Amino acid sequence: MSVKVGSRNQRRRKRRELAEERKAGARSAGSSLLALPRTRQLTLSLLLALVTLAVYSPAIRHRFIFNYDDEHYVTDNSHVQAGLTWETFVWALRSTEYSNWHPLTWLSHALDCELYGANPAGHHFSSIVLHALSVGLLFLLLARTTGSPGRSFLAAALWAIHPFNVESVAWVAERKNVLSTFFFLLTLGAYGWYAHAPALKRYAIVAMLFVFGLAAKPMVITLPCVLLLLDFWPLRRIQGWGQTAHRFRDDEEHERSSGNPDSAKPLSMSPRPFSQLVFEKLPLLALCVASGAVTIFAQRSGGSMRLALPLGVRLENAVYAYAVYVWKTLWPVDLAVFYPHPGAALAAWRLGLAAFFLLAVSVLAWQLRSTRPYLLMGWLWFLGTLVPVIGVIQVGEQAMADRYAYVPLIGLLLMMVWGGADLADYRRLSVGVQAKSAAAVLLVLTLLTWRQLGYWQSAYELWSHAVDVTKNNYIAEENLGVTLMALKRFDEALPHLQNAARIRPNDPWSHLNVASDLALGGHKREAIPTYEATIPLITDPKMLLRTYEILGRLYGELEFYSQARANYEDALRINPQQASARDALAKIELSEALRNVAESPSGEGYLRLGKLLQQAGRLPEALTAYKKALELDPKLREARKSLDALKKAKP
């Protein structure tokens, strides 16, 4: 019996040994494949891009946001809808419409129209693909320059699926953001290539890619400063910071020698004096100056800089906005398409807390610059890339915007990932615990991103959510009301439009929207006083002319012909050539004449009716009116002359 048991145990042991050999062989084959740095990095980059496409795929089924720039950029833009024609190319280069000069963005929209027509699915797909490509690029850049593919993978994955980026990816009109960032990251990659072996041709490619980025959206204007940050870390090109570089490099070499899997050989660079590195960026800075001048001109001519706020108020909001961007990075809930500017109403305690936080992080990052240079680099990346849109130069009426965090978010994620990994190593947490923690964070962010994507499926969901998560949001209330009007839900639209008018009592558009909703909802009598009360607020002659025409039409439909005539005459005083007002006035006068002869027939009344009918080209009816005028008053010479002239002119 013992012999049988022993032989059975031997067979089991041999089977286990064979199974372990097979597993070891499989691990060896897989590790040998992934051991090739380029192959491993490209594989992980592709994986990140595919995951990004999957996460954002629900946006492909979304509609255009018809009342928030999608109409300007695609649906109502005849140049873009014409596709990639020579005329579109010339227009894109010259256009500063909608307060921007971004010809490459216009051409990308035109290409989408060429490929997909007016189908929003194709336009959304293009934006998602650009984001996915940028995610893959970011991973490759970080992995190649830091020598830490594991940390680089996590940072790129967090950036890929962070809810902050939903606005940039899911909003067709924000194509300029994902397109410019794609070229921004390409420029960073080209710069690493140049820095490794400086040459004029390589620098020219860096400059060319930067121009493409500026031609997509000028927010990448901060790129020369970002390159200096890269010179500090991870490229370590700044001479004089050698102690910092060597100390940190020694730590990395120790990790690699100890078998840390999250390590690889980073790019090696030759340190140079800081002044030389600054001089190296001067041609790129010249491009920034030119782009900045064009941008300011475009925004001023487009009216985007019309919100006049004192410098102190703008600085206060900038400080507070920086802190809110960090908070929403850590706790990405209640994100909205528009955050109203608080003006001078920002609470002192909020401002003080935000300023203290920014100062504390800045001091900490500076103190740890020798041992943890990624903290200073990431923090300055975040602060610096937000400068063009932080509101010191106020463009638009928002306090901040999710889309503005698209590039700055990378700096914060570098700080968090590298800092978190170092903390985990200090605490001696196992690789498994670290991997599970990272997976949990990624899962939560994915769920939040899916939820945020749902708010972008239509204008109604988008503006309803913005109203729910913000206070006194004029833009959200107005656009939600307009959306409900478009859906013919006039009663539901009215309170939102009234809220917008309450928030902005001196804005004529808000009151006109209330009046329009009342009129379209069948409450014409209630709409008229609102239109009339808005007239003193209107300074735009075209808007005033249109308001007078609407009042004339409403009074005419209610058969108040004298009031209708007075409003059409007011419209014609603004523009005597306004054909619609002239025609409407003629119809009102004709209606009034018909009513007069019906109520109290007279020769003069029929004479006037005949003239109006003749002016309208209704000659047989005019002839009858003149005859009736003579029947009632045979001595009416003007009626006789008009009748005889009409008879002679009649074929």
VOKENU-275153 format. One record per residue (C-alpha): chain; residue in one letter; residue number from 1; y, x, z. Coordinates in steps of 0.001 Angstrom, whole numbers, plus 500000, padded with zeros to 6 digits. Each point is the difference from the previous one (the first is absolute). Layout:
BEGIN
 chain resn resi     py     px     pz
     A    a  NUM      Y      X      Z
...
***
This chain:
BEGIN
 chain resn resi     py     px     pz
     A    m    1 500000 500000 500000
     A    s    2 502366 502827 500882
     A    v    3 499357 501627 496603
     A    k    4 500977 496809 498203
     A    v    5 503151 499617 502033
     A    g    6 500988 503608 499399
     A    s    7 499464 499768 496242
     A    r    8 502000 496777 499910
     A    n    9 502914 501664 501820
     A    q   10 499867 502942 497619
     A    r   11 500222 497679 496991
     A    r   12 502972 498184 501534
     A    r   13 501735 503317 500715
     A    k   14 499456 501152 496415
     A    r   15 501413 496739 498639
     A    r   16 503105 500401 502192
     A    e   17 500430 503588 498856
     A    l   18 499735 498971 496343
     A    a   19 502536 497198 500523
     A    e   20 502418 502378 501692
     A    e   21 499589 502485 497157
     A    r   22 500837 497293 497459
     A    k   23 503114 498968 501982
     A    a   24 501053 503618 500359
     A    g   25 499569 500480 496273
     A    a   26 502103 496944 499261
     A    r   27 502691 501173 502420
     A    s   28 499894 503441 498440
     A    a   29 500396 498590 496486
     A    g   30 502851 497746 501076
     A    s   31 501731 502709 501986
     A    s   32 499640 502486 497156
     A    l   33 501716 497536 497705
     A    l   34 502780 499235 502476
     A    a   35 500267 503645 500946
     A    l   36 501785 500584 496697
     A    p   37 503640 499432 501091
     A    r   38 501260 498606 496700
     A    t   39 497005 497723 499498
     A    r   40 500165 498706 503555
     A    q   41 503745 499410 499862
     A    l   42 499851 498231 496645
     A    t   43 497137 497825 501218
     A    l   44 501887 498993 503134
     A    s   45 503164 499430 497966
     A    l   46 498153 497651 497676
     A    l   47 498467 498204 502978
     A    l   48 503447 499462 501522
     A    a   49 501361 498651 496719
     A    l   50 497102 497547 499618
     A    v   51 500353 498766 503576
     A    t   52 503741 499515 499434
     A    l   53 499332 497964 496874
     A    a   54 497539 497838 501906
     A    v   55 502337 499395 502943
     A    y   56 502905 498952 497789
     A    s   57 497932 498099 497421
     A    p   58 501011 496550 501395
     A    a   59 503522 500650 498692
     A    i   60 498713 499798 496426
     A    r   61 499746 496213 500437
     A    h   62 503573 499680 501242
     A    r   63 502891 498438 498102
     A    f   64 503400 501453 499278
     A    i   65 502608 499469 502735
     A    f   66 502292 497932 497813
     A    n   67 503069 500127 502256
     A    y   68 500032 503588 501220
     A    d   69 500511 502483 497160
     A    d   70 496747 499402 498094
     A    e   71 501994 497785 497675
     A    h   72 502537 502803 499415
     A    y   73 497381 502665 499440
     A    v   74 497440 498042 497976
     A    t   75 499910 496246 499546
     A    d   76 503612 499408 498883
     A    n   77 500708 503437 498537
     A    s   78 499994 499800 496204
     A    h   79 500187 503803 499598
     A    v   80 496899 500567 502126
     A    q   81 498094 497117 498441
     A    a   82 500579 501478 496559
     A    g   83 497567 502772 500911
     A    l   84 500280 503669 499073
     A    t   85 502473 499790 497139
     A    w   86 502698 502472 499051
     A    e   87 502640 497471 501074
     A    t   88 498362 499716 503428
     A    f   89 499883 503782 500316
     A    v   90 503722 500339 499234
     A    w   91 500876 497135 502343
     A    a   92 497913 501517 502819
     A    l   93 501859 503314 499731
     A    r   94 503416 498321 500085
     A    s   95 499391 497119 502370
     A    t   96 501426 499889 503513
     A    e   97 499108 496338 500445
     A    y   98 499105 498740 503472
     A    s   99 501748 502979 501619
     A    n  100 497543 502665 498842
     A    w  101 499525 502622 497337
     A    h  102 496258 500406 499652
     A    p  103 498989 500161 496319
     A    l  104 496428 501065 500714
     A    t  105 499488 496906 502144
     A    w  106 501328 497746 497246
     A    l  107 497660 501626 497503
     A    s  108 497019 499552 502334
     A    h  109 500752 496270 500213
     A    a  110 500403 499871 496223
     A    l  111 496609 501705 499620
     A    d  112 498435 497356 502229
     A    c  113 501531 497257 497845
     A    e  114 498631 501766 496944
     A    l  115 496513 500057 501558
     A    y  116 499849 496816 502076
     A    g  117 502868 497798 498848
     A    a  118 501215 497666 502746
     A    n  119 496685 500027 501901
     A    p  120 500862 501174 503541
     A    a  121 496476 501335 500573
     A    g  122 500574 502950 497685
     A    h  123 503351 500865 501536
     A    h  124 498509 499971 503508
     A    f  125 497040 502078 498832
     A    s  126 502301 502735 498672
     A    s  127 501811 500268 503346
     A    i  128 496715 500165 501910
     A    v  129 498673 502732 497695
     A    l  130 503154 502073 500522
     A    h  131 499621 499688 503771
     A    a  132 496324 500958 499813
     A    l  133 500821 503059 497896
     A    s  134 502676 501033 502489
     A    v  135 497511 499682 502857
     A    g  136 497574 502296 498214
     A    l  137 502802 502460 499248
     A    l  138 501160 500033 503607
     A    f  139 496514 500874 501220
     A    l  140 499621 502829 497476
     A    l  141 503406 501434 500901
     A    l  142 499338 499932 503733
     A    a  143 496458 501306 499749
     A    r  144 500992 502856 497697
     A    t  145 503049 501125 501965
     A    t  146 498765 499517 503578
     A    g  147 496344 500910 499617
     A    s  148 499085 496944 502086
     A    p  149 498255 497472 497729
     A    g  150 498904 497755 502878
     A    r  151 503492 499534 501387
     A    s  152 501394 499732 496481
     A    f  153 497506 497262 499177
     A    l  154 500977 497985 503067
     A    a  155 503740 500399 499357
     A    a  156 499631 498901 496381
     A    a  157 497756 497087 500978
     A    l  158 502505 498794 502596
     A    w  159 502802 500190 497453
     A    a  160 497845 498188 497448
     A    i  161 499393 496895 502100
     A    h  162 502937 499865 502406
     A    p  163 501592 496504 499940
     A    f  164 503448 501596 499658
     A    n  165 499094 500796 496374
     A    v  166 499063 496458 498973
     A    e  167 503554 499185 498908
     A    s  168 500162 503022 497686
     A    v  169 496610 499310 498422
     A    a  170 499808 496193 499890
     A    w  171 503559 499361 498796
     A    v  172 500242 500469 496241
     A    a  173 503767 500631 500138
     A    e  174 499355 502939 502325
     A    r  175 498080 501860 497297
     A    k  176 502780 502559 500205
     A    n  177 498781 501026 503445
     A    v  178 496351 500664 499159
     A    l  179 500939 501603 496673
     A    s  180 502617 502360 501460
     A    t  181 497661 500954 502857
     A    f  182 497245 500825 497536
     A    f  183 502318 502492 498298
     A    f  184 501272 501153 503408
     A    l  185 496462 501005 500988
     A    l  186 499348 501550 496600
     A    t  187 503143 502077 500513
     A    l  188 498747 501149 503399
     A    g  189 496716 501032 498405
     A    a  190 501798 501891 497245
     A    y  191 502153 501705 502623
     A    g  192 496918 501232 501869
     A    w  193 498714 501370 496690
     A    y  194 503354 501687 499389
     A    a  195 500279 501369 503544
     A    h  196 496550 501575 499704
     A    a  197 501116 502006 496942
     A    p  198 503735 499507 499262
     A    a  199 500877 499893 496291
     A    l  200 502761 498394 497959
     A    k  201 497603 497767 498054
     A    r  202 498483 498686 503208
     A    y  203 503450 499322 501443
     A    a  204 500958 498149 496817
     A    i  205 497008 497688 500487
     A    v  206 501111 499356 503589
     A    a  207 503494 499089 498777
     A    m  208 498654 497797 497200
     A    l  209 497779 498002 502353
     A    f  210 502926 499634 502400
     A    v  211 502140 498573 497192
     A    f  212 497262 497465 499283
     A    g  213 500000 499017 503663
     A    l  214 503791 499561 500030
     A    a  215 499760 497954 496788
     A    a  216 497599 497640 501777
     A    k  217 501989 499603 503248
     A    p  218 502692 502276 501433
     A    m  219 498589 499795 503551
     A    v  220 498018 503184 499236
     A    i  221 503358 501796 500058
     A    t  222 498960 501636 503284
     A    l  223 497208 501981 498315
     A    p  224 501719 503461 500146
     A    c  225 500246 499638 503793
     A    v  226 496343 498949 500157
     A    l  227 499099 503162 498087
     A    l  228 501752 502083 502661
     A    l  229 497939 498191 502627
     A    l  230 496846 500859 498065
     A    d  231 501167 503606 499949
     A    f  232 499962 499847 503813
     A    w  233 496650 498212 500262
     A    p  234 497395 500041 498610
     A    l  235 501015 502550 497330
     A    r  236 501561 502422 502557
     A    r  237 502350 501592 497468
     A    i  238 502963 500529 502355
     A    q  239 500419 503631 500953
     A    g  240 501087 500514 503577
     A    w  241 497774 497226 501278
     A    g  242 497069 502389 499795
     A    q  243 499118 499763 503701
     A    t  244 499579 496259 499646
     A    a  245 497985 500315 496823
     A    h  246 497688 502707 501327
     A    r  247 499333 498231 503257
     A    f  248 499101 496781 498239
     A    r  249 497961 501816 497356
     A    d  250 498022 501725 502762
     A    d  251 499138 496588 501439
     A    e  252 498733 498841 496611
     A    e  253 497931 503128 499471
     A    h  254 498468 499500 503438
     A    e  255 499051 496423 499084
     A    r  256 498368 501138 496757
     A    s  257 498126 502803 501707
     A    s  258 498729 497561 502629
     A    g  259 498507 497760 497327
     A    n  260 502524 497158 500084
     A    p  261 499103 497799 496985
     A    d  262 503625 498944 499594
     A    s  263 501102 503307 498591
     A    a  264 500368 501731 496679
     A    k  265 502078 502820 498613
     A    p  266 503607 498833 499422
     A    l  267 502294 501329 497308
     A    s  268 501348 503464 500736
     A    m  269 503730 500537 499477
     A    s  270 502362 502958 500126
     A    p  271 502763 499516 502612
     A    r  272 503603 500245 498746
     A    p  273 503431 499981 501672
     A    f  274 501264 496509 500803
     A    s  275 503173 500560 497957
     A    q  276 497899 500836 496948
     A    l  277 497951 496831 500441
     A    v  278 503205 497953 500218
     A    f  279 501379 501684 496888
     A    e  280 496721 499192 498277
     A    k  281 500704 496270 500541
     A    l  282 503572 500022 498602
     A    p  283 499077 498768 496487
     A    l  284 498135 497109 501585
     A    l  285 502987 499278 502250
     A    a  286 502209 499850 496877
     A    l  287 497686 497294 498643
     A    c  288 500392 498174 503322
     A    v  289 503793 500055 499738
     A    a  290 499905 498580 496483
     A    s  291 497512 497303 500980
     A    g  292 502023 499114 503099
     A    a  293 503197 499557 497982
     A    v  294 498280 497721 497498
     A    t  295 498384 497993 502797
     A    i  296 503264 499420 501878
     A    f  297 501688 498921 496770
     A    a  298 497177 497586 499189
     A    q  299 499924 498501 503477
     A    r  300 503752 499536 500203
     A    s  301 500203 498442 496558
     A    g  302 497058 497727 500849
     A    g  303 501579 498820 503259
     A    s  304 497257 501369 502278
     A    m  305 502533 501794 502188
     A    r  306 502094 496898 500650
     A    l  307 498937 499700 503663
     A    a  308 502887 501770 501729
     A    l  309 499116 501142 503520
     A    p  310 501803 502516 502236
     A    l  311 498464 503465 500042
     A    g  312 499195 499679 503695
     A    v  313 498005 496806 499415
     A    r  314 498086 501627 497159
     A    l  315 499152 503048 502123
     A    e  316 498795 497807 502866
     A    n  317 497708 498054 497690
     A    a  318 498702 503248 498481
     A    v  319 498995 501365 503416
     A    y  320 498322 496743 500966
     A    a  321 498279 499649 496616
     A    y  322 498440 503458 500318
     A    a  323 498394 498954 503285
     A    v  324 498829 496663 498577
     A    y  325 498357 501767 497055
     A    v  326 497987 502093 502465
     A    w  327 499089 496931 502070
     A    k  328 498843 498028 496966
     A    t  329 497955 502996 498884
     A    l  330 498136 499850 503295
     A    w  331 499988 496185 500291
     A    p  332 500242 498595 496431
     A    v  333 500367 496287 500709
     A    d  334 502783 497504 499220
     A    l  335 500875 501862 496816
     A    a  336 502469 498117 497790
     A    v  337 501359 500285 496496
     A    f  338 503561 499974 501385
     A    y  339 501437 501067 503348
     A    p  340 503570 498726 500517
     A    h  341 502611 502539 501035
     A    p  342 501094 499473 503626
     A    g  343 503561 501105 499296
     A    a  344 501792 500787 503244
     A    a  345 497628 497819 502045
     A    l  346 497427 502708 500784
     A    a  347 499288 500055 503744
     A    a  348 501155 503164 501758
     A    w  349 496687 500460 501832
     A    r  350 498063 499879 496738
     A    l  351 502279 502575 498430
     A    g  352 499803 502240 503066
     A    l  353 496211 499829 500149
     A    a  354 499721 500775 496284
     A    a  355 502366 502981 500277
     A    f  356 498103 501372 503005
     A    f  357 496680 499684 498162
     A    l  358 501268 501777 496883
     A    l  359 501537 502796 502062
     A    a  360 496857 500425 502102
     A    v  361 497694 500279 496985
     A    s  362 502396 502387 498284
     A    v  363 500132 502295 503053
     A    l  364 496221 499903 500419
     A    a  365 499376 500787 496331
     A    w  366 502409 502933 500166
     A    q  367 498479 501412 503175
     A    l  368 496499 499856 498497
     A    r  369 501006 501447 496638
     A    s  370 498110 503219 500708
     A    t  371 496674 498539 500999
     A    r  372 500117 496633 498247
     A    p  373 502282 500394 496954
     A    y  374 498728 496784 498423
     A    l  375 501947 498032 502632
     A    l  376 503370 501398 498942
     A    m  377 499124 499824 496312
     A    g  378 498760 496394 500184
     A    w  379 502921 498838 502159
     A    l  380 502610 501549 497702
     A    w  381 498130 498573 496978
     A    f  382 500280 496541 501559
     A    l  383 503655 500335 501012
     A    g  384 501101 501687 496781
     A    t  385 498310 497834 497387
     A    l  386 501469 496900 501645
     A    v  387 503586 501290 499786
     A    p  388 500811 498448 496580
     A    v  389 498992 496514 501201
     A    i  390 500646 500088 503744
     A    g  391 503272 498118 499556
     A    v  392 502691 502604 500667
     A    i  393 501045 499167 496441
     A    q  394 499280 496272 500096
     A    v  395 498252 498714 496867
     A    g  396 498991 496362 500201
     A    e  397 500060 497793 503075
     A    q  398 496779 501090 501715
     A    a  399 499734 501949 503248
     A    m  400 496813 501710 498797
     A    a  401 497158 499317 497565
     A    d  402 496248 500589 499935
     A    r  403 500250 501563 496558
     A    y  404 502354 502676 501333
     A    a  405 497200 501311 502235
     A    y  406 497662 500735 497072
     A    v  407 500695 503757 499807
     A    p  408 501341 500593 503556
     A    l  409 496778 498548 501419
     A    i  410 498137 503084 498760
     A    g  411 501925 502218 502419
     A    l  412 499150 497821 502991
     A    l  413 496339 499868 499015
     A    l  414 499842 503797 499759
     A    m  415 501318 500233 503543
     A    m  416 497567 497395 501298
     A    v  417 496870 501228 498246
     A    w  418 500426 503719 500663
     A    g  419 501320 499351 503512
     A    g  420 497202 497556 500768
     A    a  421 497365 502392 498696
     A    d  422 501362 502856 502121
     A    l  423 500066 497750 503050
     A    a  424 496405 498928 499342
     A    d  425 498959 503658 499728
     A    y  426 501817 500802 503235
     A    r  427 498151 497139 501693
     A    r  428 496770 501290 498433
     A    l  429 499198 496657 498417
     A    s  430 496988 500143 497741
     A    v  431 500302 499639 496239
     A    g  432 498162 496686 500248
     A    v  433 502502 498559 502464
     A    q  434 502896 501169 497849
     A    a  435 498436 498504 496872
     A    k  436 499363 496649 501702
     A    s  437 503563 499868 501324
     A    a  438 501417 500735 496555
     A    a  439 497731 497380 498423
     A    a  440 501147 497384 502519
     A    v  441 503663 500695 499235
     A    l  442 499359 499821 496261
     A    l  443 498141 496712 500383
     A    v  444 502840 498408 501987
     A    l  445 502583 501183 497481
     A    t  446 497908 498654 497130
     A    l  447 499844 496560 501606
     A    l  448 503757 500030 500626
     A    t  449 500626 501065 496416
     A    w  450 497845 497179 498638
     A    r  451 501964 497555 502121
     A    q  452 503313 501465 498847
     A    l  453 498852 499820 496376
     A    g  454 499430 496278 500454
     A    y  455 503701 499468 500659
     A    w  456 500793 501409 496554
     A    q  457 497864 497569 498001
     A    s  458 502999 497758 499221
     A    a  459 503654 499549 500815
     A    y  460 499242 497156 502394
     A    e  461 497633 502043 502207
     A    l  462 502288 503029 499857
     A    w  463 503183 498259 501127
     A    s  464 498240 497711 502483
     A    h  465 498607 503061 501761
     A    a  466 503384 501741 499991
     A    v  467 501613 496939 501614
     A    d  468 497239 499924 502632
     A    v  469 500251 503650 501095
     A    t  470 503784 500572 499840
     A    k  471 503074 498310 501440
     A    n  472 503162 498804 498259
     A    n  473 498635 501264 496705
     A    y  474 502447 498703 497410
     A    i  475 498119 501402 496997
     A    a  476 496627 498647 501152
     A    e  477 501350 496534 500832
     A    e  478 501830 499740 496700
     A    n  479 497120 501252 497862
     A    l  480 497482 497793 501790
     A    g  481 502267 497031 499358
     A    v  482 500374 500932 496329
     A    t  483 496225 500411 499728
     A    l  484 499418 496531 501448
     A    m  485 502603 498596 497612
     A    a  486 498094 501539 497093
     A    l  487 496892 498226 501333
     A    k  488 502049 496740 500112
     A    r  489 499568 499808 503771
     A    f  490 503676 499242 500517
     A    d  491 499762 498465 503465
     A    e  492 498146 503083 501306
     A    a  493 502470 502333 498326
     A    l  494 503115 498422 501506
     A    p  495 499730 501307 503611
     A    h  496 499410 503571 498794
     A    l  497 502989 499843 497675
     A    q  498 502099 498543 502799
     A    n  499 498877 502850 502282
     A    a  500 501131 502497 497374
     A    a  501 503388 498276 499802
     A    r  502 500262 500066 503807
     A    i  503 499222 503730 500138
     A    r  504 502438 500809 497179
     A    p  505 502700 497295 500227
     A    n  506 502371 501774 497621
     A    d  507 497443 500589 497270
     A    p  508 500494 497460 497195
     A    w  509 496469 500397 498630
     A    s  510 498399 498685 503176
     A    h  511 502137 496844 499949
     A    l  512 499459 499505 496281
     A    n  513 496247 500194 500551
     A    v  514 500233 497289 502659
     A    a  515 502002 497804 497635
     A    s  516 497602 500673 497124
     A    d  517 496998 499066 502140
     A    l  518 501675 496730 501011
     A    a  519 500832 499174 496390
     A    l  520 496533 500819 498669
     A    g  521 498420 498100 502866
     A    g  522 501800 496812 498977
     A    h  523 502836 500165 502556
     A    k  524 502888 500316 497554
     A    r  525 502606 498359 502197
     A    e  526 499202 502420 502848
     A    a  527 500055 502972 497631
     A    i  528 503549 499392 498738
     A    p  529 501833 500727 503305
     A    t  530 498013 503225 500416
     A    y  531 500968 501166 496507
     A    e  532 503639 499146 500629
     A    a  533 500026 501751 503390
     A    t  534 498608 503150 498357
     A    i  535 502738 500309 497374
     A    p  536 502489 501811 502313
     A    l  537 497333 502655 500718
     A    i  538 499372 500827 496331
     A    t  539 501773 503020 498524
     A    d  540 497851 500491 496896
     A    p  541 501586 498090 497067
     A    k  542 496634 499386 498338
     A    m  543 498530 498555 503180
     A    l  544 503103 497845 500501
     A    l  545 499841 498698 496422
     A    r  546 496331 499123 500430
     A    t  547 500726 498181 503270
     A    y  548 502700 497875 498360
     A    e  549 497596 499130 497175
     A    i  550 497299 498926 502468
     A    l  551 502501 497858 501902
     A    g  552 501119 498425 496752
     A    r  553 496415 499167 499086
     A    l  554 499205 498530 503424
     A    y  555 503156 497857 500030
     A    g  556 499197 498849 496467
     A    e  557 496441 499011 500924
     A    l  558 501428 497985 502902
     A    e  559 502528 498443 497570
     A    f  560 503046 501444 501766
     A    y  561 501553 500881 496671
     A    s  562 503475 500987 501151
     A    q  563 498593 502559 502474
     A    a  564 497565 501228 497357
     A    r  565 502846 500447 497501
     A    a  566 502073 501918 502565
     A    n  567 497182 502475 500699
     A    y  568 499310 500626 496313
     A    e  569 503697 500583 499462
     A    d  570 499980 502514 502877
     A    a  571 497087 501766 498312
     A    l  572 501881 500138 496693
     A    r  573 503055 501456 501732
     A    i  574 497791 502936 501041
     A    n  575 498530 500378 496506
     A    p  576 501474 497799 497234
     A    q  577 497206 501138 497673
     A    q  578 497179 498691 502211
     A    a  579 498189 497794 497488
     A    s  580 497757 498326 502558
     A    a  581 503008 498862 502042
     A    r  582 501809 498743 496870
     A    d  583 496976 498020 498851
     A    a  584 499391 498570 503449
     A    l  585 503665 499009 500327
     A    a  586 499809 498216 496652
     A    k  587 496926 498069 501136
     A    i  588 501706 499036 503253
     A    e  589 503061 498750 498161
     A    l  590 497793 498043 497613
     A    s  591 498068 498432 502884
     A    e  592 503246 499114 501714
     A    a  593 501378 498451 496805
     A    l  594 496852 497910 499514
     A    r  595 500223 498763 503560
     A    n  596 503702 499126 499613
     A    v  597 499542 497900 496868
     A    a  598 497028 498275 501580
     A    e  599 501953 499119 503128
     A    s  600 503369 499203 498382
     A    p  601 500016 499951 496190
     A    s  602 503315 501010 498389
     A    g  603 501272 501415 496754
     A    e  604 501046 503267 501650
     A    g  605 496631 500282 501677
     A    y  606 498072 499602 496750
     A    l  607 502397 502387 498238
     A    r  608 499226 502707 502568
     A    l  609 496280 499218 499739
     A    g  610 500171 500306 496229
     A    k  611 501615 503423 500201
     A    l  612 497412 501270 502431
     A    l  613 497146 498659 497867
     A    q  614 501530 501612 496934
     A    q  615 500288 503355 501822
     A    a  616 496358 499676 500965
     A    g  617 499038 499459 496346
     A    r  618 498877 496396 500543
     A    l  619 501990 498706 497047
     A    p  620 498468 496512 499517
     A    e  621 500598 499213 503665
     A    a  622 503546 501393 499728
     A    l  623 500644 497729 497000
     A    t  624 498839 496977 501998
     A    a  625 502215 500993 502940
     A    y  626 503109 500278 497790
     A    k  627 499306 496563 498503
     A    k  628 499606 498535 503483
     A    a  629 503295 501603 501040
     A    l  630 501782 498274 497084
     A    e  631 498364 496698 500810
     A    l  632 501415 500163 503501
     A    d  633 503368 501411 498942
     A    p  634 500778 499622 496250
     A    k  635 503315 501843 500453
     A    l  636 498297 503167 501207
     A    r  637 501074 502339 497163
     A    e  638 498097 503037 501292
     A    a  639 496763 498029 499872
     A    r  640 500780 498932 496394
     A    k  641 500736 503575 498940
     A    s  642 496855 501329 501658
     A    l  643 497920 497239 498387
     A    d  644 501426 500623 496517
     A    a  645 499529 503764 500333
     A    l  646 496431 499560 501126
     A    k  647 499249 497648 497102
     A    k  648 501403 502488 497490
     A    a  649 498057 502866 501535
     A    k  650 496778 497993 500061
     A    p  651 497827 500831 496940
***
